[in-house]
Amino acid sequence: MDFRAKRALSADQADLLRQIPSVDELLLRPRLASLASHVDRALLVEITRAALNDLREQISGESEIRVLTSDTSSLEERIASLVERVLARSLEPVINATGVILHTNLGRAPLSDAAVEEFRHSARHYSNLEYDLEAGARGKRDAHTAQLLERLTGAEAAIVVNNCAAAVFLALAALSKGGEVIVSRGELIEIGDGFRIPEIMAESGALLREVGTTNRTRISDYENAINEKTRILLRVHPSNFKITGFSDKPSLEDLVALSQRRGLPLVEDLGSGCLVDLSATGITEPLVRQSVEAGVSLVMFSGDKLLGGPQAGIIAGKKELIGRVRRHPLFRALRVDKLTIAALGATLGAYLRGALDEIPTLRMIRMSPAELKRRSENFLRELTAVVSLGEVELEIADGVSLAGGGSTPTQSLPSKAIRIASARHSASQLEQRLRQAPAGISVIARVEEDRLILDLRTVFPEQESLLLKTLAAVLH
C-alpha cells in the first residue's frame, strides 16, 4: 500500500512501520514454521500479508494504535490464530433441546446408526453405484432405492433427486412445459427460503392456471378450466399452514376421477413424506401409499422430513410418467450421489423390517410423555447435585413438542419440559450462554415466560451427560 498518498505520518508512526517484520521473517518464527509443515504455504503467506496490511492500516490511520507492533510474538500468535480459524470446521454438532424434531436450521432429520454405517461403508470404498454386476455393464443408480420405494408406496416406479423442491420442478418441466397446469388458489403456497409454487412453475416452463378461491375450490372449477393446453392437474399439500373456517376443496378421490375421465395426469406434492400412520401420537398426515392407491399419477415427497432419512426428493407413481421425468435433461443435474442413496436405502430398509424405532425421527415422535417425565426427573436429580439450588429454580412442566420441518403446522406432541430460572442470569442470557458452547458443544434451547426451556425429546440419551456438564457450567 502506498502510504505517501495519505496524510503525513508522525515520527512515532514511521518508527512503528519500520518495526513491522517481513512475511519471510514471520514465517521463520517457531509457531508459524510449525504450521507451515502441515498447512499450504500459499494460504499461510496470504493470511500473513493480510495481517501485516491490516497492521499498517492501523498505524497509518487516525485511530488510536492498539497493537504493539514491536511485539513479534503477539503478531505471530495472531496470525496463527487466523490460520487455525480458517482451517477449523464450520459445520459443528449441536444438542437440540428445543423439542422441534425436524428443525430445519439444525439439519432436520438425524440419521439412524444403520444409515450412518452405510454412509461410511459407501464413502470409503468403490461401489456398484451405476454398474450392473450380473450383466457386467453400466447400470442405473435408481436401482438401489427403486424397489424399496415401490414396496413401501405401492408405486409402479420411483426415482430420487436432491430435494422435494427439485422433484416438483423436474416433474413440471418434464410433463407440462409450454402447457397449462391447473392448481387451486388455496394451494399456491410458499415454503422455506422463498420457494413459491407460482415461481417454480414459471421457471419450469409450465403455465399456471389458477382455479377457485383461497378458501374454497370445487371440482367443477378444475373441470371448467380444462382445455386443449392443459397438461396436468396439480394438488399441493399445504404442509406448512392450514386454512380453517369457511373452506372447502375437492377430495382426492374426486380429483383422481376427473384426471382419469379427462386423461390428464394428477400430480401431488405431499411434502412431508409420511410412510406410516402416526395418528396415535397426535400427528395426522396423509400417507404416500394412500395417494398412490387412490390413483394419483405422480406423488412427490421429501426424504428428510417425516420419512426420517437424508435430504432427498422422491418421485413415485406410474412407470410411464416416471420414465418421462427420468429422461428429462435436468434429471442428471438434480440426481443424488452415492452417499444419499446409501443413507436412504438403510432408512427405507428399517421401514420394511418394521424397525421404526431405529429411525430417530420416528422414535422421537413416538416417545411418550411418561418416558419424557422419567428422563427429565433423572436429569434434574443429577443436575441438583452439581448446582446451588439457592440460586436456581428447577421444575418439570407439561409442554409440547413439534414435528417441525414445515410439517404439521397446527399439530403438536404432548411433552414434558424442564423449566429453569436463575438468580444470576435472565432466561435469554442462559440461552445465549448455552449456545456459545461453554463445554465444547452448543446447546440450542427455547425461552418461554422468562424461563429456559429444555425438551429432552430431541436430546439423544447419550448426549445427556454432556448437556448436564454444559448446563452446570452455565448456571455457575
C-alpha positions as CSV (number, residue, x, y, z in Angstrom):
1,M,0.0,0.0,0.0
2,D,1.3,3.5,-0.9
3,F,1.1,5.5,2.4
4,R,2.6,8.6,0.8
5,A,-0.8,9.5,-0.6
6,K,-2.2,9.8,2.9
7,R,-1.6,12.5,5.4
8,A,1.9,13.0,6.7
9,L,3.0,10.4,9.2
10,S,4.3,11.3,12.6
11,A,7.7,10.2,13.7
12,D,6.2,7.6,16.0
13,Q,4.1,6.2,13.2
14,A,7.0,6.0,10.8
15,D,9.1,4.3,13.5
16,L,6.3,1.7,14.1
17,L,6.0,1.0,10.4
18,R,9.8,0.3,10.2
19,Q,9.5,-2.2,13.1
20,I,7.0,-4.4,11.2
21,P,8.7,-7.7,10.3
22,S,8.6,-9.0,6.7
23,V,6.5,-12.0,5.7
24,D,9.6,-14.2,5.4
25,E,10.8,-13.2,8.9
26,L,7.4,-14.1,10.4
27,L,7.2,-17.5,8.6
28,L,10.5,-18.4,10.3
29,R,9.0,-17.9,13.8
30,P,8.5,-21.2,15.7
31,R,4.7,-21.2,15.7
32,L,4.3,-20.3,12.1
33,A,7.2,-22.6,11.0
34,S,5.3,-25.4,12.7
35,L,2.1,-24.5,10.9
36,A,4.0,-24.4,7.6
37,S,4.8,-28.1,7.9
38,H,1.1,-29.1,7.5
39,V,-0.6,-26.1,6.0
40,D,-0.4,-24.9,2.4
41,R,2.3,-22.3,2.2
42,A,0.2,-20.1,-0.1
43,L,-2.5,-19.9,2.5
44,L,0.0,-19.1,5.2
45,V,1.5,-16.3,3.1
46,E,-1.9,-14.9,2.2
47,I,-3.0,-14.6,5.8
48,T,0.3,-13.2,7.0
49,R,0.2,-10.5,4.3
50,A,-3.3,-9.6,5.2
51,A,-2.5,-9.3,8.9
52,L,0.5,-7.1,8.1
53,N,-1.5,-4.9,5.8
54,D,-4.2,-4.5,8.5
55,L,-1.5,-3.5,11.0
56,R,-0.1,-0.9,8.6
57,E,-3.6,0.5,8.2
58,Q,-4.0,0.8,11.9
59,I,-0.6,2.6,12.3
60,S,-1.2,5.0,9.4
61,G,-4.8,5.8,10.4
62,E,-6.1,8.4,12.8
63,S,-7.5,5.9,15.3
64,E,-5.6,5.0,18.4
65,I,-3.0,2.3,17.8
66,R,-3.9,-0.7,20.0
67,V,-1.4,-3.2,18.6
68,L,2.2,-3.3,19.8
69,T,3.9,-3.8,16.5
70,S,7.3,-4.4,18.1
71,D,5.9,-7.4,19.9
72,T,6.6,-10.0,17.1
73,S,5.4,-12.9,19.4
74,S,1.9,-11.3,19.7
75,L,1.8,-10.8,15.9
76,E,2.9,-14.3,15.3
77,E,0.2,-15.6,17.7
78,R,-2.5,-13.5,16.0
79,I,-1.5,-14.9,12.5
80,A,-1.5,-18.4,13.8
81,S,-5.0,-17.9,15.3
82,L,-6.3,-16.6,12.0
83,V,-4.9,-19.6,10.1
84,E,-6.5,-22.0,12.6
85,R,-9.8,-20.2,12.3
86,V,-9.8,-20.6,8.6
87,L,-8.9,-24.3,8.8
88,A,-11.4,-25.0,11.6
89,R,-14.6,-26.8,10.5
90,S,-17.6,-24.7,10.3
91,L,-20.3,-27.4,10.5
92,E,-20.4,-28.5,14.1
93,P,-22.7,-30.9,16.0
94,V,-25.1,-29.3,18.5
95,I,-27.5,-30.5,21.1
96,N,-31.1,-29.8,20.1
97,A,-33.1,-29.2,23.3
98,T,-35.9,-27.3,21.6
99,G,-38.3,-30.1,21.2
100,V,-38.6,-29.4,17.5
101,I,-37.8,-32.7,15.9
102,L,-37.3,-31.7,12.2
103,H,-35.5,-28.4,13.0
104,T,-34.6,-27.1,9.6
105,N,-31.9,-24.8,11.0
106,L,-30.3,-27.7,12.8
107,G,-30.2,-30.1,9.8
108,R,-33.7,-31.7,10.0
109,A,-33.8,-35.5,10.4
110,P,-30.8,-37.1,12.2
111,L,-29.9,-40.3,10.6
112,S,-30.1,-43.8,12.0
113,D,-27.0,-45.8,13.1
114,A,-27.6,-48.1,10.1
115,A,-27.8,-45.2,7.7
116,V,-24.5,-43.7,9.1
117,E,-22.8,-47.1,8.8
118,E,-24.0,-47.5,5.2
119,F,-22.8,-43.9,4.6
120,R,-19.4,-44.7,5.9
121,H,-19.1,-48.0,4.1
122,S,-20.1,-46.4,0.7
123,A,-17.8,-43.4,1.3
124,R,-14.7,-45.5,1.9
125,H,-14.9,-48.0,-0.9
126,Y,-15.8,-48.2,-4.6
127,S,-19.4,-49.5,-5.2
128,N,-21.7,-50.7,-7.9
129,L,-23.4,-47.3,-8.0
130,E,-24.0,-47.5,-11.8
131,Y,-22.7,-50.9,-12.6
132,D,-24.8,-54.0,-13.2
133,L,-22.8,-56.8,-11.6
134,E,-24.8,-59.5,-13.3
135,A,-24.7,-58.1,-16.8
136,G,-21.2,-56.7,-16.4
137,A,-22.3,-53.4,-17.9
138,R,-23.4,-49.9,-16.9
139,G,-26.5,-49.8,-14.8
140,K,-28.7,-47.1,-13.2
141,R,-28.3,-45.7,-9.7
142,D,-32.1,-45.7,-9.3
143,A,-32.0,-49.4,-8.9
144,H,-30.7,-49.2,-5.3
145,T,-33.7,-47.4,-4.0
146,A,-36.4,-48.0,-6.6
147,Q,-37.5,-51.4,-5.4
148,L,-37.6,-50.3,-1.7
149,L,-39.7,-47.3,-2.6
150,E,-42.1,-49.3,-4.8
151,R,-42.7,-51.8,-2.0
152,L,-43.3,-49.1,0.6
153,T,-45.5,-46.9,-1.5
154,G,-47.2,-49.3,-3.9
155,A,-46.0,-47.2,-6.9
156,E,-45.0,-48.8,-10.2
157,A,-41.7,-46.9,-10.2
158,A,-39.7,-44.3,-8.3
159,I,-36.7,-42.0,-8.7
160,V,-34.8,-39.8,-6.3
161,V,-33.5,-36.2,-6.7
162,N,-31.8,-33.9,-4.3
163,N,-34.9,-32.4,-2.6
164,C,-38.6,-32.2,-2.9
165,A,-38.5,-28.7,-4.5
166,A,-36.3,-30.2,-7.2
167,A,-38.8,-33.1,-7.6
168,V,-41.6,-30.6,-8.2
169,F,-39.6,-28.6,-10.6
170,L,-38.4,-31.6,-12.6
171,A,-41.9,-33.1,-12.8
172,L,-43.4,-29.8,-14.1
173,A,-40.6,-29.3,-16.6
174,A,-40.9,-32.9,-17.9
175,L,-44.7,-33.1,-18.1
176,S,-46.1,-29.6,-18.7
177,K,-43.5,-27.3,-20.3
178,G,-45.4,-25.0,-22.6
179,G,-48.7,-26.2,-21.3
180,E,-51.1,-25.3,-18.5
181,V,-51.1,-26.7,-15.0
182,I,-54.3,-26.4,-13.1
183,V,-54.0,-25.7,-9.3
184,S,-56.3,-24.3,-6.7
185,R,-55.6,-20.8,-5.4
186,G,-55.6,-22.2,-1.9
187,E,-52.6,-24.3,-2.7
188,L,-50.3,-21.7,-4.2
189,I,-48.0,-22.0,-1.2
190,E,-44.7,-20.6,-0.2
191,I,-42.4,-22.8,1.8
192,G,-38.9,-22.1,3.3
193,D,-36.4,-19.7,1.8
194,G,-38.9,-18.1,-0.6
195,F,-39.8,-21.3,-2.6
196,R,-43.2,-20.4,-4.2
197,I,-45.3,-22.7,-6.4
198,P,-46.1,-20.0,-9.0
199,E,-42.5,-19.0,-9.4
200,I,-41.2,-22.6,-9.6
201,M,-43.9,-23.3,-12.1
202,A,-42.8,-20.3,-14.2
203,E,-39.2,-21.4,-14.1
204,S,-40.2,-24.9,-15.3
205,G,-41.8,-23.5,-18.4
206,A,-45.3,-24.5,-17.3
207,L,-48.2,-22.0,-17.4
208,L,-50.2,-21.6,-14.2
209,R,-53.9,-21.8,-14.4
210,E,-55.4,-20.8,-11.0
211,V,-58.9,-22.1,-10.1
212,G,-61.3,-21.5,-7.2
213,T,-60.6,-19.0,-4.4
214,T,-58.2,-19.0,-1.5
215,N,-60.6,-20.8,0.9
216,R,-63.0,-22.6,-1.5
217,T,-62.3,-24.6,-4.6
218,R,-64.8,-27.1,-6.2
219,I,-64.2,-30.0,-8.6
220,S,-66.2,-28.1,-11.2
221,D,-63.6,-25.3,-11.1
222,Y,-61.0,-27.8,-12.2
223,E,-63.2,-29.3,-14.9
224,N,-64.3,-26.0,-16.3
225,A,-60.6,-24.9,-16.6
226,I,-59.5,-27.9,-18.7
227,N,-58.8,-27.1,-22.3
228,E,-56.5,-28.2,-25.1
229,K,-53.5,-26.6,-23.4
230,T,-53.9,-28.5,-20.1
231,R,-51.1,-30.9,-19.3
232,I,-51.6,-31.8,-15.6
233,L,-53.7,-31.3,-12.6
234,L,-51.6,-30.3,-9.6
235,R,-52.5,-30.9,-6.0
236,V,-50.3,-29.4,-3.3
237,H,-50.5,-30.4,0.3
238,P,-50.3,-27.3,2.5
239,S,-47.9,-28.8,4.9
240,N,-46.7,-25.5,6.5
241,F,-50.1,-23.8,7.0
242,K,-53.8,-24.6,7.5
243,I,-56.9,-22.9,6.3
244,T,-59.8,-23.1,8.7
245,G,-63.3,-21.8,8.9
246,F,-65.4,-21.4,5.7
247,S,-63.3,-23.5,3.4
248,D,-63.7,-26.5,1.1
249,K,-61.7,-28.3,-1.6
250,P,-62.3,-31.4,-3.7
251,S,-61.5,-34.8,-2.2
252,L,-58.5,-36.8,-3.5
253,E,-61.0,-39.3,-5.0
254,D,-62.8,-36.6,-6.9
255,L,-59.6,-35.3,-8.4
256,V,-58.5,-38.8,-9.4
257,A,-61.8,-39.5,-11.1
258,L,-61.5,-36.2,-13.0
259,S,-58.0,-36.9,-14.1
260,Q,-58.9,-40.4,-15.3
261,R,-62.1,-39.2,-17.1
262,R,-60.2,-36.4,-18.9
263,G,-57.0,-38.4,-19.5
264,L,-54.8,-36.0,-17.6
265,P,-52.1,-36.9,-15.0
266,L,-52.8,-35.9,-11.4
267,V,-49.6,-34.9,-9.7
268,E,-49.4,-34.4,-6.0
269,D,-46.8,-32.6,-3.9
270,L,-47.1,-34.3,-0.5
271,G,-44.1,-32.6,1.0
272,S,-43.6,-34.3,4.3
273,G,-43.3,-37.9,3.0
274,C,-45.2,-39.8,5.8
275,L,-44.9,-43.5,5.2
276,V,-46.6,-44.9,8.3
277,D,-49.7,-43.9,10.3
278,L,-48.7,-41.6,13.2
279,S,-52.2,-40.6,14.3
280,A,-51.7,-42.4,17.6
281,T,-49.0,-39.9,18.5
282,G,-51.2,-36.9,17.6
283,I,-49.6,-36.4,14.2
284,T,-52.1,-36.8,11.3
285,E,-50.5,-36.5,7.8
286,P,-51.6,-38.1,4.5
287,L,-49.7,-41.3,3.7
288,V,-47.9,-41.7,0.4
289,R,-49.4,-45.1,-0.2
290,Q,-52.9,-43.8,0.2
291,S,-52.3,-41.3,-2.6
292,V,-50.8,-44.0,-4.9
293,E,-53.5,-46.5,-4.2
294,A,-56.2,-43.8,-4.8
295,G,-54.8,-43.4,-8.3
296,V,-52.6,-40.3,-8.2
297,S,-50.3,-40.4,-11.2
298,L,-47.2,-39.0,-9.5
299,V,-46.5,-38.3,-5.8
300,M,-43.6,-36.2,-4.7
301,F,-42.2,-36.0,-1.1
302,S,-39.2,-35.3,1.0
303,G,-36.7,-37.8,2.3
304,D,-35.6,-35.7,5.3
305,K,-39.0,-34.8,6.8
306,L,-41.3,-37.4,8.4
307,L,-39.7,-40.2,6.4
308,G,-36.6,-39.6,8.6
309,G,-33.9,-40.0,6.1
310,P,-31.3,-37.9,4.3
311,Q,-32.2,-34.8,2.2
312,A,-33.8,-36.1,-0.9
313,G,-36.8,-35.5,-3.2
314,I,-38.7,-38.7,-4.2
315,I,-41.0,-39.0,-7.2
316,A,-43.2,-42.2,-7.2
317,G,-46.0,-43.2,-9.4
318,K,-46.9,-44.5,-12.9
319,K,-44.0,-46.2,-14.7
320,E,-44.6,-44.4,-18.0
321,L,-44.6,-40.9,-16.3
322,I,-41.5,-41.7,-14.2
323,G,-39.8,-42.7,-17.4
324,R,-40.6,-39.4,-19.0
325,V,-39.3,-37.5,-15.9
326,R,-36.2,-39.5,-15.8
327,R,-35.4,-38.9,-19.4
328,H,-35.5,-35.1,-18.9
329,P,-32.0,-33.5,-19.2
330,L,-32.5,-31.9,-15.8
331,F,-32.7,-35.2,-14.0
332,R,-28.9,-35.7,-14.3
333,A,-28.3,-32.2,-12.8
334,L,-30.6,-32.9,-9.9
335,R,-29.7,-36.5,-9.2
336,V,-28.3,-37.6,-5.8
337,D,-24.9,-39.1,-5.0
338,K,-23.9,-42.5,-3.7
339,L,-23.9,-41.3,0.0
340,T,-27.6,-40.1,-0.2
341,I,-28.5,-43.4,-1.9
342,A,-26.8,-45.4,0.9
343,A,-28.4,-43.5,3.7
344,L,-31.9,-43.5,2.1
345,G,-31.6,-47.2,1.4
346,A,-30.8,-48.0,5.0
347,T,-33.7,-45.8,6.2
348,L,-36.2,-47.5,3.9
349,G,-34.9,-50.9,4.9
350,A,-35.8,-50.1,8.5
351,Y,-39.4,-49.5,7.4
352,L,-39.6,-52.8,5.6
353,R,-38.3,-54.6,8.7
354,G,-40.8,-52.8,10.9
355,A,-37.9,-51.4,12.9
356,L,-39.4,-47.9,13.2
357,D,-37.5,-47.0,16.5
358,E,-34.2,-47.4,14.6
359,I,-35.2,-44.2,12.8
360,P,-34.5,-41.2,15.2
361,T,-37.3,-39.1,13.8
362,L,-40.0,-41.7,14.4
363,R,-38.5,-42.7,17.7
364,M,-38.7,-39.1,18.9
365,I,-42.3,-38.7,17.6
366,R,-43.4,-41.9,19.3
367,M,-41.8,-41.1,22.7
368,S,-44.5,-40.9,25.4
369,P,-44.9,-38.1,28.0
370,A,-44.3,-40.8,30.6
371,E,-40.9,-41.7,29.2
372,L,-40.0,-38.0,28.9
373,K,-41.1,-37.4,32.5
374,R,-38.9,-40.2,33.7
375,R,-35.9,-38.9,31.7
376,S,-36.5,-35.4,33.0
377,E,-36.7,-36.5,36.6
378,N,-33.4,-38.4,36.3
379,F,-31.8,-35.4,34.6
380,L,-32.9,-33.0,37.3
381,R,-31.8,-35.4,40.0
382,E,-28.2,-35.3,38.6
383,L,-28.3,-31.5,38.0
384,T,-29.4,-30.7,41.5
385,A,-26.3,-32.5,42.8
386,V,-24.0,-30.0,41.0
387,V,-25.7,-26.6,41.2
388,S,-26.7,-24.4,44.0
389,L,-30.5,-24.6,44.5
390,G,-30.5,-21.3,46.3
391,E,-29.7,-19.6,43.0
392,V,-31.5,-21.8,40.6
393,E,-35.2,-22.7,40.2
394,L,-35.9,-26.1,38.5
395,E,-39.2,-27.7,37.6
396,I,-40.8,-30.2,35.2
397,A,-44.0,-29.0,33.5
398,D,-46.3,-30.0,30.8
399,G,-45.2,-28.8,27.4
400,V,-45.5,-29.5,23.7
401,S,-43.0,-30.7,21.1
402,L,-43.3,-30.1,17.3
403,A,-42.6,-32.2,14.3
404,G,-41.1,-29.1,12.5
405,G,-39.5,-29.0,9.1
406,G,-42.6,-27.4,7.5
407,S,-44.8,-30.3,8.6
408,T,-48.0,-30.5,10.7
409,P,-48.3,-26.7,11.3
410,T,-51.2,-27.0,13.8
411,Q,-50.3,-30.3,15.4
412,S,-48.2,-30.9,18.4
413,L,-47.0,-33.7,20.6
414,P,-47.7,-33.7,24.4
415,S,-44.4,-33.5,26.2
416,K,-42.6,-32.7,29.4
417,A,-40.4,-29.7,29.6
418,I,-37.6,-28.8,32.1
419,R,-38.1,-25.1,33.1
420,I,-35.1,-23.3,34.6
421,A,-34.7,-19.8,36.2
422,S,-31.5,-18.4,37.6
423,A,-30.9,-15.6,40.1
424,R,-27.7,-14.6,38.3
425,H,-28.9,-14.6,34.7
426,S,-32.1,-14.0,32.7
427,A,-33.5,-16.8,30.6
428,S,-32.3,-15.0,27.5
429,Q,-28.8,-14.8,28.9
430,L,-28.9,-18.5,29.8
431,E,-30.0,-19.4,26.3
432,Q,-27.1,-17.3,24.8
433,R,-24.5,-18.8,27.2
434,L,-25.7,-22.4,26.2
435,R,-25.5,-21.5,22.6
436,Q,-21.9,-20.3,22.9
437,A,-20.6,-23.8,23.8
438,P,-19.0,-23.4,27.2
439,A,-18.3,-27.1,27.4
440,G,-17.3,-27.7,23.8
441,I,-20.7,-28.1,22.2
442,S,-23.5,-25.7,21.6
443,V,-26.9,-26.3,23.1
444,I,-29.9,-24.9,21.4
445,A,-32.9,-24.3,23.8
446,R,-36.1,-22.2,24.0
447,V,-37.2,-19.3,26.2
448,E,-40.8,-19.0,27.4
449,E,-42.1,-16.8,30.1
450,D,-38.6,-15.8,31.2
451,R,-37.7,-19.5,31.8
452,L,-35.1,-21.5,29.9
453,I,-36.9,-24.5,28.4
454,L,-35.3,-27.8,27.7
455,D,-37.2,-30.6,26.0
456,L,-35.4,-33.9,26.2
457,R,-37.5,-35.4,23.3
458,T,-34.9,-34.1,20.9
459,V,-31.9,-34.8,23.1
460,F,-30.2,-38.2,22.4
461,P,-29.8,-40.2,25.7
462,E,-26.0,-40.4,25.1
463,Q,-25.9,-36.6,25.0
464,E,-27.5,-36.1,28.4
465,S,-24.2,-36.2,30.3
466,L,-22.7,-33.5,28.1
467,L,-25.9,-31.4,28.4
468,L,-25.6,-31.8,32.2
469,K,-22.0,-30.6,32.2
470,T,-22.7,-27.7,29.9
471,L,-25.8,-26.6,31.8
472,A,-23.9,-26.8,35.1
473,A,-21.2,-24.6,33.7
474,V,-23.7,-22.0,32.5
475,L,-25.6,-21.9,35.8
476,H,-22.5,-21.3,38.0
